[in-house]
Amino acid sequence: MITVQFFARYRETLGTDGERLQWDASLANVDDVRQQLLARGGVWEVLAEQNLMCARNQELCGLDEPITDDDEVAFFPTVTGG
């Protein structure tokens, strides 16, 4: 299983802070998880943002980061300060 976490505006838009997905070989990297979620359409389109940030096992990473069973993947919008 892959644990998927959503933070900040994504959590609010999606109405959930996370879920678990069954892991299989088609989920080779973080972007594969994102694409599976995007395929749901509707509010899930928020994950199509170009400035999306992600982490694997609580470490920032790129969308091409490989994943394996029991990993945690997190998505969150970029943070700006002023």
Helices and strands as residue ranges (DSSP letters): E 2-6, H 9-14, E 18-21, H 30-38, G 42-48, E 53-56, E 59-61, E 72-76
